[in-house]
């Protein structure tokens, strides 16, 4: 992965983390927190979408996959914190 690919990957992670935080009524987590949530969410979303047989192509598909995964991650964390 070159520096441009890394920058795009981190930007998608930051955007997905911010969108998921906004959707889940948690607000943003700061730039670094959004990137971490978004990157982990991208992995989780890719795994879940793969199980469902859904492939996300292109930039918009990557953002959607990462956002759905990040929202799922925040939902799971919220459940664990309540227990």
MODELLER restraints for C-alpha pairs under 7 A, 6 or more apart:
rsr = mdl.restraints
at = mdl.atoms
rsr.add(forms.Gaussian(group=physical.xy_distance, feature=features.Distance(at['CA:10:A'], at['CA:35:A']), mean=6.19, stdev=0.5))
rsr.add(forms.Gaussian(group=physical.xy_distance, feature=features.Distance(at['CA:12:A'], at['CA:63:A']), mean=6.01, stdev=0.5))
rsr.add(forms.Gaussian(group=physical.xy_distance, feature=features.Distance(at['CA:13:A'], at['CA:34:A']), mean=6.79, stdev=0.5))
rsr.add(forms.Gaussian(group=physical.xy_distance, feature=features.Distance(at['CA:13:A'], at['CA:35:A']), mean=4.65, stdev=0.5))
rsr.add(forms.Gaussian(group=physical.xy_distance, feature=features.Distance(at['CA:13:A'], at['CA:38:A']), mean=3.91, stdev=0.5))
rsr.add(forms.Gaussian(group=physical.xy_distance, feature=features.Distance(at['CA:13:A'], at['CA:39:A']), mean=4.84, stdev=0.5))
rsr.add(forms.Gaussian(group=physical.xy_distance, feature=features.Distance(at['CA:13:A'], at['CA:66:A']), mean=6.95, stdev=0.5))
rsr.add(forms.Gaussian(group=physical.xy_distance, feature=features.Distance(at['CA:14:A'], at['CA:31:A']), mean=6.44, stdev=0.5))
rsr.add(forms.Gaussian(group=physical.xy_distance, feature=features.Distance(at['CA:14:A'], at['CA:34:A']), mean=4.73, stdev=0.5))
rsr.add(forms.Gaussian(group=physical.xy_distance, feature=features.Distance(at['CA:14:A'], at['CA:35:A']), mean=4.05, stdev=0.5))
rsr.add(forms.Gaussian(group=physical.xy_distance, feature=features.Distance(at['CA:14:A'], at['CA:38:A']), mean=5.80, stdev=0.5))
rsr.add(forms.Gaussian(group=physical.xy_distance, feature=features.Distance(at['CA:16:A'], at['CA:38:A']), mean=4.93, stdev=0.5))
rsr.add(forms.Gaussian(group=physical.xy_distance, feature=features.Distance(at['CA:16:A'], at['CA:63:A']), mean=6.10, stdev=0.5))
rsr.add(forms.Gaussian(group=physical.xy_distance, feature=features.Distance(at['CA:16:A'], at['CA:66:A']), mean=5.61, stdev=0.5))
rsr.add(forms.Gaussian(group=physical.xy_distance, feature=features.Distance(at['CA:16:A'], at['CA:67:A']), mean=4.36, stdev=0.5))
rsr.add(forms.Gaussian(group=physical.xy_distance, feature=features.Distance(at['CA:16:A'], at['CA:70:A']), mean=6.78, stdev=0.5))
rsr.add(forms.Gaussian(group=physical.xy_distance, feature=features.Distance(at['CA:17:A'], at['CA:34:A']), mean=4.17, stdev=0.5))
rsr.add(forms.Gaussian(group=physical.xy_distance, feature=features.Distance(at['CA:17:A'], at['CA:35:A']), mean=6.06, stdev=0.5))
rsr.add(forms.Gaussian(group=physical.xy_distance, feature=features.Distance(at['CA:17:A'], at['CA:37:A']), mean=5.11, stdev=0.5))
rsr.add(forms.Gaussian(group=physical.xy_distance, feature=features.Distance(at['CA:17:A'], at['CA:38:A']), mean=4.12, stdev=0.5))
rsr.add(forms.Gaussian(group=physical.xy_distance, feature=features.Distance(at['CA:17:A'], at['CA:67:A']), mean=6.59, stdev=0.5))
rsr.add(forms.Gaussian(group=physical.xy_distance, feature=features.Distance(at['CA:17:A'], at['CA:70:A']), mean=6.11, stdev=0.5))
rsr.add(forms.Gaussian(group=physical.xy_distance, feature=features.Distance(at['CA:18:A'], at['CA:28:A']), mean=5.21, stdev=0.5))
rsr.add(forms.Gaussian(group=physical.xy_distance, feature=features.Distance(at['CA:18:A'], at['CA:34:A']), mean=5.52, stdev=0.5))
rsr.add(forms.Gaussian(group=physical.xy_distance, feature=features.Distance(at['CA:19:A'], at['CA:67:A']), mean=6.46, stdev=0.5))
rsr.add(forms.Gaussian(group=physical.xy_distance, feature=features.Distance(at['CA:20:A'], at['CA:67:A']), mean=5.56, stdev=0.5))
rsr.add(forms.Gaussian(group=physical.xy_distance, feature=features.Distance(at['CA:20:A'], at['CA:70:A']), mean=5.73, stdev=0.5))
rsr.add(forms.Gaussian(group=physical.xy_distance, feature=features.Distance(at['CA:20:A'], at['CA:71:A']), mean=4.71, stdev=0.5))
rsr.add(forms.Gaussian(group=physical.xy_distance, feature=features.Distance(at['CA:21:A'], at['CA:27:A']), mean=4.84, stdev=0.5))
rsr.add(forms.Gaussian(group=physical.xy_distance, feature=features.Distance(at['CA:21:A'], at['CA:28:A']), mean=5.36, stdev=0.5))
rsr.add(forms.Gaussian(group=physical.xy_distance, feature=features.Distance(at['CA:22:A'], at['CA:28:A']), mean=6.52, stdev=0.5))
rsr.add(forms.Gaussian(group=physical.xy_distance, feature=features.Distance(at['CA:24:A'], at['CA:71:A']), mean=6.63, stdev=0.5))
rsr.add(forms.Gaussian(group=physical.xy_distance, feature=features.Distance(at['CA:28:A'], at['CA:34:A']), mean=6.75, stdev=0.5))
rsr.add(forms.Gaussian(group=physical.xy_distance, feature=features.Distance(at['CA:37:A'], at['CA:70:A']), mean=5.84, stdev=0.5))
rsr.add(forms.Gaussian(group=physical.xy_distance, feature=features.Distance(at['CA:38:A'], at['CA:66:A']), mean=5.96, stdev=0.5))
rsr.add(forms.Gaussian(group=physical.xy_distance, feature=features.Distance(at['CA:38:A'], at['CA:67:A']), mean=6.75, stdev=0.5))
rsr.add(forms.Gaussian(group=physical.xy_distance, feature=features.Distance(at['CA:38:A'], at['CA:70:A']), mean=5.48, stdev=0.5))
rsr.add(forms.Gaussian(group=physical.xy_distance, feature=features.Distance(at['CA:40:A'], at['CA:70:A']), mean=6.83, stdev=0.5))
rsr.add(forms.Gaussian(group=physical.xy_distance, feature=features.Distance(at['CA:41:A'], at['CA:66:A']), mean=5.12, stdev=0.5))
rsr.add(forms.Gaussian(group=physical.xy_distance, feature=features.Distance(at['CA:41:A'], at['CA:67:A']), mean=6.63, stdev=0.5))
rsr.add(forms.Gaussian(group=physical.xy_distance, feature=features.Distance(at['CA:41:A'], at['CA:69:A']), mean=4.02, stdev=0.5))
rsr.add(forms.Gaussian(group=physical.xy_distance, feature=features.Distance(at['CA:41:A'], at['CA:70:A']), mean=3.67, stdev=0.5))
rsr.add(forms.Gaussian(group=physical.xy_distance, feature=features.Distance(at['CA:41:A'], at['CA:73:A']), mean=6.20, stdev=0.5))
rsr.add(forms.Gaussian(group=physical.xy_distance, feature=features.Distance(at['CA:42:A'], at['CA:65:A']), mean=6.11, stdev=0.5))
rsr.add(forms.Gaussian(group=physical.xy_distance, feature=features.Distance(at['CA:42:A'], at['CA:66:A']), mean=3.71, stdev=0.5))
rsr.add(forms.Gaussian(group=physical.xy_distance, feature=features.Distance(at['CA:42:A'], at['CA:69:A']), mean=5.66, stdev=0.5))
rsr.add(forms.Gaussian(group=physical.xy_distance, feature=features.Distance(at['CA:42:A'], at['CA:70:A']), mean=6.76, stdev=0.5))
rsr.add(forms.Gaussian(group=physical.xy_distance, feature=features.Distance(at['CA:44:A'], at['CA:69:A']), mean=5.11, stdev=0.5))
rsr.add(forms.Gaussian(group=physical.xy_distance, feature=features.Distance(at['CA:45:A'], at['CA:65:A']), mean=5.17, stdev=0.5))
rsr.add(forms.Gaussian(group=physical.xy_distance, feature=features.Distance(at['CA:45:A'], at['CA:66:A']), mean=5.67, stdev=0.5))
rsr.add(forms.Gaussian(group=physical.xy_distance, feature=features.Distance(at['CA:45:A'], at['CA:68:A']), mean=6.01, stdev=0.5))
rsr.add(forms.Gaussian(group=physical.xy_distance, feature=features.Distance(at['CA:45:A'], at['CA:69:A']), mean=3.74, stdev=0.5))
rsr.add(forms.Gaussian(group=physical.xy_distance, feature=features.Distance(at['CA:46:A'], at['CA:65:A']), mean=6.29, stdev=0.5))
rsr.add(forms.Gaussian(group=physical.xy_distance, feature=features.Distance(at['CA:49:A'], at['CA:55:A']), mean=6.73, stdev=0.5))
rsr.add(forms.Gaussian(group=physical.xy_distance, feature=features.Distance(at['CA:56:A'], at['CA:62:A']), mean=6.06, stdev=0.5))
rsr.add(forms.Gaussian(group=physical.xy_distance, feature=features.Distance(at['CA:56:A'], at['CA:65:A']), mean=6.84, stdev=0.5))
